[in-house]
């Protein structure tokens, strides 16, 4: 690959960015989005995302001007068995071509499915990353899994002259976010600490017993403990509360994503598995202690550690069949992070909440 020419692109009035997945994945792009905003202050910045992006970002200050919801597309925000509507897809791409994007950036993986998607937008210049089996864009960098995601998108942004202005994700909290959070968790005298025990992948789930130990230690130090999560996390919250000696408030299933952002912005600390609320808490200003599986720490760990402490399990063999998951797969889904010591998490958490 020949090196891409440096510098800004002339005459850019409209930019599309493809990132159609979950909250943590989106948050990792924020420093690069801010770099684009500064590099092209007059351009309209359009996120090609999911329905939740449109709802969460509506009226929220930030680099994104508008969200266009991507239709169901296999490999682009949807699993390979997703049902596609060819007519809906054709109408979407026809409308995107009419937008006449000057730049289209692919921030959605190695490009096997997302690069053809971006090429169909009809942009003047396409930019992104590429695995060996993906079609090339006009400007691209090799997709290497072992890279911090935040830095990956900053590197791609530099292909169009967007120099970093920040390195840590940050997102604005609105008055509506805060108002919703206060309805669920009224103000109080003690500092708030959030425990977030849920995660979509059970292999990255620290046991409730560990969260209970951390919750009790922080409550004994004067914190007010709230448990966050979606409705399906209620059994985890119930087990944590059953195991704790101190009181904890259960907010699972009671907050929208905006309300959760408001609540986490009021917290002095968020203790969580490696999942969206961990990264959201950091982006709205809370200190964090994160529980990671070693592979995910490389790609999704914090950029800064003064107020963010990651703990990783270095287990790579399956606890059930002992197969090495660094190079093979198996059908088991036990926790690979259960051996992260609770006493180490407690020590870091107490260090972050003490004045």
C-alpha positions as a Markdown table, in Angstrom:
| # | Residue | x | y | z |
|---|---|---|---|---|
| 1 | Unk | 0.0 | 0.0 | 0.0 |
| 2 | Unk | 1.3 | 3.4 | -0.9 |
| 3 | Unk | 1.1 | 6.0 | 1.9 |
| 4 | Unk | -1.9 | 8.3 | 1.7 |
| 5 | Unk | -1.2 | 11.9 | 1.0 |
| 6 | Unk | -1.3 | 14.0 | 4.2 |
| 7 | Unk | -3.4 | 17.1 | 4.9 |
| 8 | Unk | -7.0 | 18.2 | 4.8 |
| 9 | Unk | -9.3 | 17.5 | 1.8 |
| 10 | Unk | -10.4 | 20.6 | 0.0 |
| 11 | Unk | -14.1 | 21.5 | -0.4 |
| 12 | Unk | -15.5 | 19.2 | 2.2 |
| 13 | Unk | -19.1 | 20.1 | 3.1 |
| 14 | Unk | -20.6 | 16.8 | 4.2 |
| 15 | Unk | -19.0 | 13.8 | 6.0 |
| 16 | Unk | -20.6 | 10.3 | 6.6 |
| 17 | Unk | -19.2 | 8.0 | 9.4 |
| 18 | Unk | -20.4 | 4.4 | 9.5 |
| 19 | Unk | -20.6 | 3.1 | 13.1 |
| 20 | Unk | -23.8 | 1.0 | 13.6 |
| 21 | Unk | -23.3 | -0.9 | 16.8 |
| 22 | Unk | -23.5 | -0.6 | 20.6 |
| 23 | Unk | -22.9 | 2.2 | 23.1 |
| 24 | Unk | -19.3 | 1.3 | 24.0 |
| 25 | Unk | -18.4 | 0.9 | 20.4 |
| 26 | Unk | -19.8 | 4.3 | 19.6 |
| 27 | Unk | -18.1 | 6.0 | 22.6 |
| 28 | Unk | -14.7 | 4.8 | 21.3 |
| 29 | Unk | -15.1 | 6.9 | 18.2 |
| 30 | Unk | -15.8 | 10.2 | 20.0 |
| 31 | Unk | -12.2 | 11.5 | 20.1 |
| 32 | Unk | -11.9 | 10.9 | 16.4 |
| 33 | Unk | -15.3 | 12.5 | 15.8 |
| 34 | Unk | -14.1 | 15.6 | 17.7 |
| 35 | Unk | -11.0 | 15.6 | 15.6 |
| 36 | Unk | -13.1 | 15.6 | 12.4 |
| 37 | Unk | -15.3 | 18.4 | 13.8 |
| 38 | Unk | -12.3 | 20.6 | 14.4 |
| 39 | Unk | -10.6 | 19.7 | 11.1 |
| 40 | Unk | -13.8 | 20.4 | 9.1 |
| 41 | Unk | -15.8 | 22.9 | 11.2 |
| 42 | Unk | -18.2 | 23.9 | 8.4 |
| 43 | Unk | -19.0 | 20.4 | 7.2 |
| 44 | Unk | -22.1 | 18.5 | 8.2 |
| 45 | Unk | -21.1 | 15.4 | 10.1 |
| 46 | Unk | -23.6 | 12.5 | 9.6 |
| 47 | Unk | -23.5 | 9.3 | 11.7 |
| 48 | Unk | -24.7 | 6.2 | 9.9 |
| 49 | Unk | -25.9 | 4.3 | 12.9 |
| 50 | Unk | -28.8 | 2.5 | 14.6 |
| 51 | Unk | -32.1 | 3.7 | 16.0 |
| 52 | Unk | -30.7 | 4.0 | 19.5 |
| 53 | Unk | -28.1 | 6.5 | 18.2 |
| 54 | Unk | -30.8 | 8.7 | 16.7 |
| 55 | Unk | -32.8 | 8.7 | 20.0 |
| 56 | Unk | -29.8 | 9.2 | 22.3 |
| 57 | Unk | -28.1 | 11.9 | 20.2 |
| 58 | Unk | -31.2 | 13.9 | 19.4 |
| 59 | Unk | -30.6 | 17.4 | 20.9 |
| 60 | Unk | -27.4 | 16.3 | 22.6 |
| 61 | Unk | -24.4 | 18.7 | 22.1 |
| 62 | Unk | -21.5 | 17.1 | 20.4 |
| 63 | Unk | -19.7 | 16.6 | 17.1 |
| 64 | Unk | -22.6 | 14.8 | 15.3 |
| 65 | Unk | -25.0 | 16.9 | 13.4 |
| 66 | Unk | -27.4 | 14.2 | 12.3 |
| 67 | Unk | -28.0 | 10.4 | 12.5 |
| 68 | Unk | -29.2 | 8.3 | 9.5 |
| 69 | Unk | -30.4 | 4.9 | 10.6 |
| 70 | Unk | -28.9 | 2.0 | 8.6 |
| 71 | Unk | -31.3 | -0.6 | 7.3 |
| 72 | Unk | -30.7 | -4.2 | 8.5 |
| 73 | Unk | -27.5 | -5.3 | 6.8 |
| 74 | Unk | -25.7 | -8.6 | 7.5 |
| 75 | Unk | -22.2 | -7.9 | 8.9 |
| 76 | Unk | -23.0 | -4.2 | 9.4 |
| 77 | Unk | -24.6 | -3.9 | 12.9 |
| 78 | Unk | -26.5 | -7.2 | 12.3 |
| 79 | Unk | -25.7 | -10.9 | 12.6 |
| 80 | Unk | -25.2 | -12.9 | 9.5 |
| 81 | Unk | -28.6 | -14.6 | 9.8 |
| 82 | Unk | -30.4 | -11.2 | 9.9 |
| 83 | Unk | -33.4 | -10.7 | 7.6 |
| 84 | Unk | -32.6 | -8.1 | 5.0 |
| 85 | Unk | -35.1 | -6.0 | 3.0 |
| 86 | Unk | -33.5 | -5.4 | -0.4 |
| 87 | Unk | -36.0 | -2.7 | -1.3 |
| 88 | Unk | -35.3 | -0.9 | 2.0 |
| 89 | Unk | -31.5 | -1.2 | 1.3 |
| 90 | Unk | -31.8 | 0.1 | -2.2 |
| 91 | Unk | -33.9 | 3.1 | -1.1 |
| 92 | Unk | -31.3 | 3.9 | 1.6 |
| 93 | Unk | -28.4 | 3.8 | -0.7 |
| 94 | Unk | -30.2 | 5.9 | -3.3 |
| 95 | Unk | -30.9 | 8.5 | -0.7 |
| 96 | Unk | -27.3 | 8.5 | 0.5 |
| 97 | Unk | -26.0 | 9.0 | -3.0 |
| 98 | Unk | -28.3 | 12.0 | -3.3 |
| 99 | Unk | -26.6 | 13.4 | -0.1 |
| 100 | Unk | -23.4 | 13.7 | -2.2 |
| 101 | Unk | -21.0 | 13.0 | 0.7 |
| 102 | Unk | -17.5 | 14.4 | 0.2 |
| 103 | Unk | -16.0 | 11.9 | 2.8 |
| 104 | Unk | -17.3 | 8.6 | 3.9 |
| 105 | Unk | -15.4 | 7.0 | 6.8 |
| 106 | Unk | -15.7 | 3.3 | 7.7 |
| 107 | Unk | -15.2 | 2.8 | 11.4 |
| 108 | Unk | -16.9 | -0.5 | 11.5 |
| 109 | Unk | -14.3 | -3.3 | 11.7 |
| 110 | Unk | -12.0 | -4.8 | 9.1 |
| 111 | Unk | -14.2 | -4.0 | 6.1 |
| 112 | Unk | -15.3 | -7.4 | 4.7 |
| 113 | Unk | -18.9 | -6.2 | 4.9 |
| 114 | Unk | -18.6 | -2.6 | 5.8 |
| 115 | Unk | -16.2 | -1.5 | 3.0 |
| 116 | Unk | -18.6 | -2.5 | 0.2 |
| 117 | Unk | -21.3 | -0.8 | 2.2 |
| 118 | Unk | -19.3 | 2.5 | 2.3 |
| 119 | Unk | -18.4 | 2.2 | -1.3 |
| 120 | Unk | -22.1 | 2.2 | -2.2 |
| 121 | Unk | -22.6 | 5.7 | -0.6 |
| 122 | Unk | -21.2 | 7.4 | -3.6 |
| 123 | Unk | -18.8 | 9.6 | -1.6 |
| 124 | Unk | -16.0 | 11.6 | -3.3 |
| 125 | Unk | -13.4 | 9.9 | -1.0 |
| 126 | Unk | -13.8 | 6.7 | 1.1 |
| 127 | Unk | -11.6 | 6.1 | 4.1 |
| 128 | Unk | -11.2 | 3.3 | 6.6 |
| 129 | Unk | -9.5 | 0.1 | 7.6 |
| 130 | Unk | -9.0 | -3.1 | 5.7 |
| 131 | Unk | -8.3 | -6.8 | 6.4 |
| 132 | Unk | -6.7 | -8.8 | 3.6 |
| 133 | Unk | -10.0 | -10.2 | 2.5 |
| 134 | Unk | -11.8 | -6.8 | 2.3 |
| 135 | Unk | -12.1 | -4.6 | -0.8 |
| 136 | Unk | -10.0 | -1.5 | -0.5 |
| 137 | Unk | -11.2 | 2.0 | 0.0 |
| 138 | Unk | -9.6 | 5.1 | -1.5 |
| 139 | Unk | -7.5 | 5.6 | 1.7 |
| 140 | Unk | -7.0 | 2.9 | 4.3 |
| 141 | Unk | -4.9 | 1.5 | 7.0 |
| 142 | Unk | -4.5 | -2.3 | 7.8 |
| 143 | Unk | -7.0 | -3.6 | 10.3 |
| 144 | Unk | -5.0 | -5.1 | 13.2 |
| 145 | Unk | -7.1 | -6.4 | 16.0 |
| 146 | Unk | -4.5 | -5.7 | 18.7 |
| 147 | Unk | -5.0 | -2.0 | 18.8 |
| 148 | Unk | -6.8 | 0.3 | 21.2 |
| 149 | Unk | -10.1 | 1.1 | 19.5 |
| 150 | Unk | -9.9 | 4.8 | 20.4 |
| 151 | Unk | -6.5 | 5.0 | 18.7 |
| 152 | Unk | -7.7 | 3.1 | 15.7 |
| 153 | Unk | -10.3 | 5.7 | 14.7 |
| 154 | Unk | -7.9 | 8.6 | 15.4 |
| 155 | Unk | -5.4 | 6.9 | 13.0 |
| 156 | Unk | -8.1 | 6.6 | 10.3 |
| 157 | Unk | -9.0 | 10.3 | 10.9 |
| 158 | Unk | -5.4 | 11.3 | 10.2 |
| 159 | Unk | -5.8 | 9.9 | 6.7 |
| 160 | Unk | -7.9 | 13.0 | 6.0 |
| 161 | Unk | -5.9 | 15.5 | 8.0 |
| 162 | Unk | -7.9 | 15.3 | 11.3 |
| 163 | Unk | -5.4 | 15.6 | 14.0 |
| 164 | Unk | -6.3 | 14.5 | 17.6 |
| 165 | Unk | -7.6 | 17.2 | 19.9 |
| 166 | Unk | -8.5 | 14.8 | 22.8 |
| 167 | Unk | -7.8 | 11.1 | 23.4 |
| 168 | Unk | -10.4 | 10.1 | 26.0 |
| 169 | Unk | -14.1 | 9.8 | 25.0 |
| 170 | Unk | -16.4 | 12.4 | 26.5 |
| 171 | Unk | -20.1 | 13.0 | 26.0 |
| 172 | Unk | -22.5 | 15.8 | 27.1 |
| 173 | Unk | -25.1 | 15.2 | 29.8 |
| 174 | Unk | -28.4 | 17.0 | 29.2 |
| 175 | Unk | -30.9 | 18.5 | 31.6 |
| 176 | Unk | -33.4 | 15.8 | 30.6 |
| 177 | Unk | -30.8 | 13.1 | 31.5 |
| 178 | Unk | -30.3 | 14.5 | 34.9 |
| 179 | Unk | -34.0 | 15.1 | 35.5 |
| 180 | Unk | -34.8 | 11.4 | 34.7 |
| 181 | Unk | -31.9 | 10.2 | 37.0 |
| 182 | Unk | -33.2 | 12.3 | 39.9 |
| 183 | Unk | -36.7 | 10.8 | 39.5 |
| 184 | Unk | -35.3 | 7.3 | 40.0 |
| 185 | Unk | -32.4 | 8.1 | 42.4 |
| 186 | Unk | -33.2 | 11.3 | 44.4 |
| 187 | Unk | -30.4 | 13.5 | 45.7 |
| 188 | Unk | -28.8 | 12.6 | 49.0 |
| 189 | Unk | -25.9 | 13.4 | 51.3 |
| 190 | Unk | -23.7 | 10.4 | 50.5 |
| 191 | Unk | -21.6 | 10.1 | 47.4 |
| 192 | Unk | -23.0 | 7.8 | 44.8 |
| 193 | Unk | -21.2 | 4.7 | 43.5 |
| 194 | Unk | -22.6 | 2.6 | 40.7 |
| 195 | Unk | -22.2 | -1.2 | 40.4 |
| 196 | Unk | -22.9 | -2.5 | 36.9 |
| 197 | Unk | -22.9 | -6.3 | 37.0 |
| 198 | Unk | -24.4 | -7.1 | 33.6 |
| 199 | Unk | -22.8 | -7.7 | 30.3 |
| 200 | Unk | -24.1 | -9.3 | 27.1 |
| 201 | Unk | -21.3 | -11.9 | 27.0 |
| 202 | Unk | -21.3 | -14.2 | 30.0 |
| 203 | Unk | -17.6 | -14.9 | 29.5 |
| 204 | Unk | -16.9 | -11.3 | 30.5 |
| 205 | Unk | -19.2 | -11.3 | 33.6 |
| 206 | Unk | -17.5 | -11.0 | 37.0 |
| 207 | Unk | -19.5 | -12.9 | 39.6 |
| 208 | Unk | -22.2 | -11.1 | 41.8 |
| 209 | Unk | -20.2 | -12.2 | 44.9 |
| 210 | Unk | -17.4 | -9.9 | 43.8 |
| 211 | Unk | -19.6 | -6.9 | 43.3 |
| 212 | Unk | -21.2 | -7.6 | 46.7 |
| 213 | Unk | -17.8 | -7.5 | 48.4 |
| 214 | Unk | -16.9 | -4.2 | 46.6 |
| 215 | Unk | -20.3 | -2.7 | 47.4 |
| 216 | Unk | -20.0 | -3.5 | 51.1 |
| 217 | Unk | -16.5 | -2.0 | 51.3 |
| 218 | Unk | -17.6 | 1.2 | 49.6 |
| 219 | Unk | -20.8 | 1.5 | 51.7 |
| 220 | Unk | -18.7 | 1.1 | 54.8 |
| 221 | Unk | -16.5 | 4.0 | 53.6 |
| 222 | Unk | -19.6 | 6.2 | 53.3 |
| 223 | Unk | -20.8 | 5.7 | 49.8 |
| 224 | Unk | -24.4 | 5.2 | 48.6 |
| 225 | Unk | -24.5 | 2.1 | 46.4 |
| 226 | Unk | -26.8 | 1.9 | 43.3 |
| 227 | Unk | -26.9 | -1.1 | 41.0 |
| 228 | Unk | -27.4 | -0.3 | 37.3 |
| 229 | Unk | -28.4 | -2.4 | 34.3 |
| 230 | Unk | -31.1 | -3.4 | 31.9 |
| 231 | Unk | -34.2 | -5.2 | 32.8 |
| 232 | Unk | -32.6 | -8.6 | 32.2 |
| 233 | Unk | -30.0 | -7.8 | 34.8 |
| 234 | Unk | -32.5 | -7.8 | 37.6 |
| 235 | Unk | -31.5 | -11.4 | 38.8 |
| 236 | Unk | -27.9 | -10.2 | 39.1 |
| 237 | Unk | -28.9 | -7.1 | 41.0 |
| 238 | Unk | -31.1 | -9.3 | 43.3 |
| 239 | Unk | -28.2 | -11.6 | 44.0 |
| 240 | Unk | -25.8 | -8.8 | 44.8 |
| 241 | Unk | -28.3 | -7.2 | 47.2 |
| 242 | Unk | -28.9 | -10.6 | 48.9 |
| 243 | Unk | -25.1 | -11.1 | 49.4 |
| 244 | Unk | -24.5 | -7.5 | 50.7 |
| 245 | Unk | -24.6 | -6.7 | 54.3 |
| 246 | Unk | -25.3 | -3.0 | 53.5 |
| 247 | Unk | -28.1 | -1.5 | 51.5 |
| 248 | Unk | -28.0 | -1.0 | 47.8 |
| 249 | Unk | -30.6 | 0.6 | 45.5 |
| 250 | Unk | -31.6 | -1.4 | 42.4 |
| 251 | Unk | -32.2 | 0.8 | 39.3 |
| 252 | Unk | -32.1 | -2.1 | 36.7 |
| 253 | Unk | -34.6 | -1.6 | 34.0 |
| 254 | Unk | -35.7 | 1.8 | 35.3 |
| 255 | Unk | -33.6 | 4.2 | 33.2 |
| 256 | Unk | -33.3 | 5.0 | 29.6 |
| 257 | Unk | -29.8 | 5.4 | 28.2 |
| 258 | Unk | -30.0 | 9.1 | 28.7 |
| 259 | Unk | -31.2 | 8.7 | 32.3 |
| 260 | Unk | -28.3 | 6.3 | 32.9 |
| 261 | Unk | -25.9 | 8.9 | 31.5 |
| 262 | Unk | -27.4 | 11.4 | 34.0 |
| 263 | Unk | -27.1 | 9.0 | 36.9 |
| 264 | Unk | -23.5 | 8.0 | 36.1 |
| 265 | Unk | -22.5 | 11.7 | 35.8 |
| 266 | Unk | -23.6 | 12.1 | 39.4 |
| 267 | Unk | -21.5 | 9.1 | 40.6 |
| 268 | Unk | -18.0 | 9.5 | 42.0 |
| 269 | Unk | -17.2 | 5.9 | 40.8 |
| 270 | Unk | -18.5 | 3.2 | 38.5 |
| 271 | Unk | -17.5 | -0.4 | 39.1 |
| 272 | Unk | -18.4 | -2.5 | 36.1 |
| 273 | Unk | -17.7 | -5.3 | 33.7 |
| 274 | Unk | -16.2 | -4.3 | 30.3 |
| 275 | Unk | -19.5 | -3.1 | 28.8 |
| 276 | Unk | -21.3 | 0.0 | 27.7 |
| 277 | Unk | -22.1 | 1.6 | 31.1 |
| 278 | Unk | -18.4 | 1.3 | 32.1 |
| 279 | Unk | -17.3 | 3.4 | 29.1 |
| 280 | Unk | -20.4 | 5.7 | 29.4 |
| 281 | Unk | -19.5 | 6.4 | 33.1 |
| 282 | Unk | -16.0 | 7.4 | 32.1 |
| 283 | Unk | -17.3 | 9.6 | 29.2 |
| 284 | Unk | -19.6 | 11.6 | 31.5 |
| 285 | Unk | -16.9 | 12.2 | 34.1 |
| 286 | Unk | -17.1 | 9.4 | 36.7 |
| 287 | Unk | -14.0 | 7.5 | 37.9 |
| 288 | Unk | -14.1 | 3.8 | 36.9 |
| 289 | Unk | -12.9 | 0.4 | 37.9 |
| 290 | Unk | -13.3 | -2.0 | 35.0 |
| 291 | Unk | -13.2 | -5.8 | 34.9 |
| 292 | Unk | -11.7 | -7.0 | 31.6 |
| 293 | Unk | -10.9 | -10.3 | 29.9 |
| 294 | Unk | -7.3 | -9.8 | 28.7 |
| 295 | Unk | -8.1 | -9.7 | 25.0 |
| 296 | Unk | -10.6 | -6.9 | 25.5 |
| 297 | Unk | -8.3 | -4.9 | 27.6 |
| 298 | Unk | -6.0 | -4.5 | 24.7 |
| 299 | Unk | -8.8 | -3.1 | 22.5 |
| 300 | Unk | -11.2 | -1.5 | 24.9 |
| 301 | Unk | -9.1 | -0.5 | 27.9 |
| 302 | Unk | -8.9 | 3.1 | 29.2 |
| 303 | Unk | -6.6 | 5.6 | 27.6 |
| 304 | Unk | -6.0 | 7.3 | 30.9 |
| 305 | Unk | -5.4 | 5.7 | 34.3 |
| 306 | Unk | -5.3 | 8.5 | 36.8 |
| 307 | Unk | -9.1 | 8.0 | 37.4 |
| 308 | Unk | -9.7 | 4.7 | 35.6 |
| 309 | Unk | -8.3 | 1.4 | 36.9 |
| 310 | Unk | -8.5 | -1.7 | 34.7 |
| 311 | Unk | -8.3 | -5.2 | 36.1 |
| 312 | Unk | -7.8 | -8.1 | 33.7 |
| 313 | Unk | -8.1 | -11.9 | 33.9 |
| 314 | Unk | -5.3 | -13.5 | 32.0 |
| 315 | Unk | -7.1 | -16.8 | 31.8 |
| 316 | Unk | -7.2 | -18.1 | 28.2 |
| 317 | Unk | -8.1 | -21.7 | 28.8 |
| 318 | Unk | -11.8 | -22.6 | 29.1 |
| 319 | Unk | -12.7 | -23.5 | 32.7 |
| 320 | Unk | -14.9 | -26.3 | 31.5 |
| 321 | Unk | -12.8 | -28.1 | 28.8 |
| 322 | Unk | -9.4 | -26.4 | 29.2 |
| 323 | Unk | -9.2 | -25.6 | 25.4 |
| 324 | Unk | -6.9 | -22.6 | 24.7 |
| 325 | Unk | -9.3 | -19.9 | 23.6 |
| 326 | Unk | -6.4 | -17.8 | 22.3 |
| 327 | Unk | -6.3 | -20.0 | 19.3 |
| 328 | Unk | -9.4 | -22.2 | 19.3 |
| 329 | Unk | -13.1 | -22.0 | 20.0 |
| 330 | Unk | -15.4 | -24.2 | 22.2 |
| 331 | Unk | -19.2 | -24.3 | 22.9 |
| 332 | Unk | -18.8 | -23.3 | 26.6 |
| 333 | Unk | -19.6 | -19.8 | 28.0 |
| 334 | Unk | -18.4 | -19.7 | 31.6 |
| 335 | Unk | -16.9 | -16.5 | 33.1 |
| 336 | Unk | -13.3 | -16.0 | 32.1 |
| 337 | Unk | -12.9 | -13.1 | 34.6 |
| 338 | Unk | -14.1 | -14.8 | 37.8 |
| 339 | Unk | -10.6 | -15.1 | 39.1 |
| 340 | Unk | -10.0 | -11.3 | 39.2 |
| 341 | Unk | -9.4 | -10.8 | 43.0 |
| 342 | Unk | -12.1 | -8.9 | 44.8 |
| 343 | Unk | -9.6 | -7.5 | 47.3 |
| 344 | Unk | -7.7 | -5.8 | 44.5 |
| 345 | Unk | -10.8 | -4.2 | 43.0 |
| 346 | Unk | -11.8 | -3.0 | 46.5 |
| 347 | Unk | -8.4 | -1.4 | 47.1 |
| 348 | Unk | -8.6 | 0.5 | 43.7 |
| 349 | Unk | -12.2 | 1.5 | 44.3 |
| 350 | Unk | -11.4 | 2.9 | 47.8 |
| 351 | Unk | -8.4 | 4.7 | 46.4 |
| 352 | Unk | -10.5 | 6.5 | 43.8 |
| 353 | Unk | -13.3 | 7.5 | 46.2 |
| 354 | Unk | -11.2 | 8.9 | 49.0 |
| 355 | Unk | -10.6 | 12.7 | 48.9 |
